[in-house]
Amino acid sequence: MNRITVVGAGAWGTALAIQAARAGNAVTLWARDRATAEAIEQTRESHRLPNHRLPGTVHVTSAMPAHTDLTLLVVPMQHMRSILPILPAAPVAICAKGVEGGTLCLPLEVLTAERPDCPGVVLTGPNFAHEVATGLPAAAVVAGVDAVLRDQVAAMVGTPAFRLYGNDDPIGAQLGGAAKNVIAIAAGAVIGAGLGENARAALITRGLAELGRLTVTLGGRAETVMGLSGLGDLLLTCTGTSSRNFSLGLALGRGETLDNILANRVTVTEGVATAPALIARAARHEPLVELPICSAVADLLQGRVTLTQAIARLLARPRRDEHDER
């Protein structure tokens, strides 16, 4: 029996612990806070993912195991670097999405910088935690340059109902996971402002084109954008009511302030930190890639424009052929 350590006891970490146990592994679920770990271990349920009991093969602790066969790193992107020094020396599947503020690094770049002794992949795709925990059919991507490690992670974590596909374009997969959260905020704002389903469909489609330009410019492949880590994740996050990023945009569209929305949340909405970091990361590259939707979201979140101004700016863009890559 393989040993898997899931680092992070939020909703997604808890769901992945359940899934890893379902796949036949001995699982340790690590929580930073001792009281939280003890409460989950005793009740066999996390308040972040209610009504989903942990199997008996899952042990919950705040003490990081010294040895494991695989670590599933399921902490928010902006906190990932601080956790890496305490991980055991073992392969890591990063399950966080985003771009690190300040350094503008993607998840695997942070792992390589901090823990070169831990080979890594990313596990990403269109997945809501409660559905995976229930065992409903789902699919995701294991992306990395090491084909053997990709296959090992897929074999250890996947089951017939949780189908894992390999992908050798980690740049494209990571950018899809980052950008979709930003575009989902825009999609939520469109619906919250009452602009209609036509507008949301147009925004998702043009957002996909943005993601394609960004991915190719930063060294990824266009076909990755059309896969689970791109189109698949974008569709789910821009239409699913369980999406934290979509719901934040929805509240913004209805007139709530960002500070008020965040003050009433206990979970992280990754798109808020990712939007400005993604724009800054893109600005490092030549030729300069146009990201009108992501730029509008970043400006809206940072208070540089109002929602009305952001919408007007997007609608005022010059007409061009659909596949004009500008």
N, C-alpha and C positions, 0 to 999 in steps of 0.2 A: 504493500500500500504506500503510495506516494504521500509525502508531507507537503502541504501547502499552507503558507502563512498569508493571511489577508490583512493588510495594514490599513486600518481605517474602518470604523464601525458605524458609519453613516448608512443611509438607505442602500446605496449601490454596493458598498463593502459588505453589508449584511446579506444582500441578495447574492453576491458572488460567493460568499462563504457557503450559503445554502446550495448554490449550483455546484461548487467544487466538491462538496460532500455528496451530492447527488451523483457526481461522476466517479465516486468510489475512493475519494481521498480522505486522509486524516487531516482535519483543518484546524488551524489556530486562527482565531479572529482577534486582532490586537486593537485595543482602544487606548488612546493616550491617557485618559482619566481613569484612575483606579476604581472610583466609585461607580462610574459608568460600566466598566468591565464587570465588576462584581454583580451589578444589578442585572445585566444581560445574561450572565452566566446562571444566575439564580432563577430568573423568570423565563429564560430561553426565548426571549423576544426583545427586540430593540424598539424603543419609542419612535425611532426614525423610520421604522418599517413595521408598523403595527399589524397584528393578525397573521404574522408569518413566523412560526416557531422554528428554532434552529434544530437541526438533527442532532442526535446523540454523539455523532462523530465530530462535532464542532466544539472546541474548547475556547472559551473567551478569557482573555487576560490583558493586563497592562504591562506585563513583562515580555519584552521582545525575545522570541526564541533565539538560541545561539545557532541552531542548525535548521535548515529547511531545504526542500528540493526545488521549491519555486515560491517567489514572493509576488503576490498580486498587490500592487501599490495603488491604493484607492483613497488618496487624500487630495484636497483641492490643489490645483496647480500652484497657487501662490504660496503654499506651505510645504511643497514637496521637497525643496532643497534642505529644509531644516530637519526632515525625517531621514534622509538618505544616510547620514553617518551612523545611525544605529541599526541599520538593516544587517541581517546576516549575509555573509558572502555567498551568494547564490544567484541564479538567473532571476530577472525581474520582468514582470509584465506590467507596464504602466497603464493604469486605467483612468488617468486624469486627462482632461482636455483643456487646452488653452495655450497662452504665451506668457512667459514669466515677465512681470513688470520689471523695469530697470534693465535687466540683462537682455530682454527680448528673445530668450532662448525657448526652443520647443522642448517638450518633456524629455525626449531621448538625449538631447544636448546637455540638459542639466544632469541626467544620470551619468553620462560619459565624463563630465567634468568632475563630479563629486565621487563617483564610485566606478572607476574604470575596471575594478575587479568583478563587477556584476554585469554580465552580458544582458542586453535588454531588447524587448519588443514593446509595442503598444497593442493593447486590446481595446478596440473602439468600434462603434457602430450604433445603429438605431435601437437602443434598448432602454425601456423604462424598468426601474428596479422592481416594482411590485409584480410586473408580469413575468420577469425572469424568476423571481422567487416562487411564484405560483407554479412555474413549470410550463407556461404557455410557449408555443413555438416562437423562436427568435433566431436571429443570425447576427454574427459580428465578424470582425476582421482581426487577425493577428498579423501585425505588420512589422517587418524588420529585415535586415540584410542577411541574417543567418538562417538559412532554410531549415537546418536541423533543429534549431531552437524554436522556430515557428511551428514546426510539426510536433515537437514535444509539448509545447504549451497547448496546442489545439487538442492533442490526444489526452492530456491530463485534465483539461477543464471542460471540453466539449462533450455533449451527449446528443442523441438524435433530435431532441427538441431544442437544443442550444447549439446550432450549427456554426462552426468556426471555420472561416476561410483564411488561407494564407495570402499574404501580399508582400511583395519585395520593394514597395515604394513607401517607406515610413514617412518621408517628407509629405507626400500627398495625403496620407492617412491622418497625420497629425494636423495638417492645415485644415482638412475637412472638419475634424472634431473641434477646432478652435473657431473657425469662421461661422459654422452653423449656429453657434450660440449667439453671435452678434446679429446675424440675419434674422434669427428667431425673435430677438427683441424688436426689430423693425416690423416683422410680421404681426406680432402682438399689438404693436402700436397702431398698425393699419386697422385691425379689427376693433380695437378699443376706441379709435376715433370715428368709427362708423363708416369707413371708406369702402367696405364691402368685400365680398369674396373674389370678385374679378381683380381687385387691386392686390389682394394677397397672392393670388395665383401669379400675377405678373411680377410681383416682388420676389417670390420664391424662384421663378425662372431666371430673372435677371440676377438674383443673388447667386444662383448656380453658375451663371456666366462669369460673375466676379470671382468666384472661387476657382474657376478654371484658369482665368488669367493669372491669379495669384499663385496657384500651384505650379504652373509651367514656369513662371518667372523665377520662383524660388527653388527650382530644380526638381519638382515632382512631375508626374505624368498625367496627361489629360484623362486617360481612361480610369484612373483612380477616382477622379471626381464623379464619375458616373456609377461608382460602386457603392457598397454599404457605408463606407466611411465618409462619402460625399453626399450624393443624392439621397441615399437611404436615411442617413442621420438628419439631413436637412428637412426632408419631408416630415419625419416624426416630430422634430423639435419645433417646426413652424406650424404644426396643425394639432398636436396633442395637447390637451388641456392640462396634463400632468407636467408639462415642461416648465421649469422654473424661469427660463429666459423668456419664453412666450408669455407667461403670466405677468412677468415684470413689464414687458412691453405693453400688454393689455392694460395694466394699471396706469402706465404713463399716458396711453392714448385716451384714457378716461379722465385725465386731468390730475392724477395724484403726483406728488413730488417724489423724486428718487430717494431722498433722505427718509421720507415717511415709509415708503415701500420697504426699504432695506431695514429700517428700525423694527419692522413687524415680522422679520424673517429670522429663523434660526439656521437655515441652510444657506450655502454659498450660491450665488448666481454668477457663474463664471464669466458670462458675457460682459459684465460690467468692467472687470479688470482687463479682459482680453481685447476689447474694442480699441482702446488707444495703443496698447502694445502691438496689436496686429498691424495697425496703420504705420506705426514707427518701424516695425520690422520690414514691411513692404517698402518703405521709403529708402532703405539701405541699398536697394537693388536697382540696377539699370538693365533694360529701360524701365522708366517709372511706370508702374502699373496703376490704372485707374480703379479705385474702389469706392464708387459714389455712395452705395448703400452703407457699407461699413464706416465710411468717413462721416456720413450723416448721423449714424448711431453714436459714434465716438463724440462728435460735437454736441449732440443732444445730451448725452450722459454727463459731459463735462460743463454743461451750462452755457456753451458758446452760442447755441441757437435754441429757439423754441421748437416745439413739435410742428407748429404751423409753418415756421420758416424752413425746417428740414424737409417737410413735404413739398413745399413750393420749390425748393432748390432741386429736388429730384425731378419734379414735373417739368422744370424749365430746361432740363438738359437738351442739347440739340438732337434733332432727329438724325438717324443713321441706319444703315442696313443692320439687320439683327445680328449677323455674325461678324460685324466689324469689331475686331479685337481691340477696342479702345474704351 
